[in-house]
Amino acid sequence: MDEQNQSTINKNMQFRFLKYVSAEYEELTVSKNLYQRGLVKIPAPHFLVFYNGTESFGGRAELKLSDAFQIPEEVPELELRVQVLNINEGFNKKLKEACRTLKEYMLYVDKVRNYAKRMPIGEAVDKAVDECIGQGVLEEFLLKNRAEVKRMSIFE
């Protein structure tokens, strides 16, 4: 399964996933003879995007590669489906309850957003990271990756 976290709605995720899965399959089959008679087995792909942006977006959506075809086909010969799930407050609660890391990630994001309303983003990130560590939210990850988290959070 390949997954992405997105803070913006991107209707081209299916293209990006097509590139990712092609590269992954290329790597997985590099030592295989694709011209042999027998079938070379590959893992089944699943594509998932966790949306955490601030634009209005429902609880879930599906992006299909065939939606981008210049001439629509009733039964496309090539298809790739991407499930997009909104993980902001008020959406997909069961999913976040089932996945502690996802729930804690959104707690962190919400803290950064709230602090950024009243202080510079760098300070907001530092304060959110310190608070999360103090509350045991993503504690191990934040302690190990603090500098990278700060860079990524400011970039986002």
C-alpha angles and dihedrals in degrees: 000000000000120000138181136193112222129187092185131051107253117184091191097067091109089061091049092049090048089057093045095049092045090054091046093050090047089055093045093051101038092108095040127094104236090185094063121107095242122083116256107221121223132182117265112252126230121187123207134170122194107208115207102161130124099241115105109268132158125241097274145356139177124229116200128195089222091062087072096051111120090223111036117231124207091219109018117211090216121041136165121181124201121194113214116199124188109224097181122119110295096025133094094354093167091056093052091046089053093048114048094187092055091048092049091047090057091047087056093047091049091051091051092049093049095047092044089062090068107024140033114287095247091055091044091054093047091050093047092048092049092047093048092049090049090051095045092248110147084336100157094043094047093047091051098040105028097131094048092045090052093050093047094045093051091045091051 
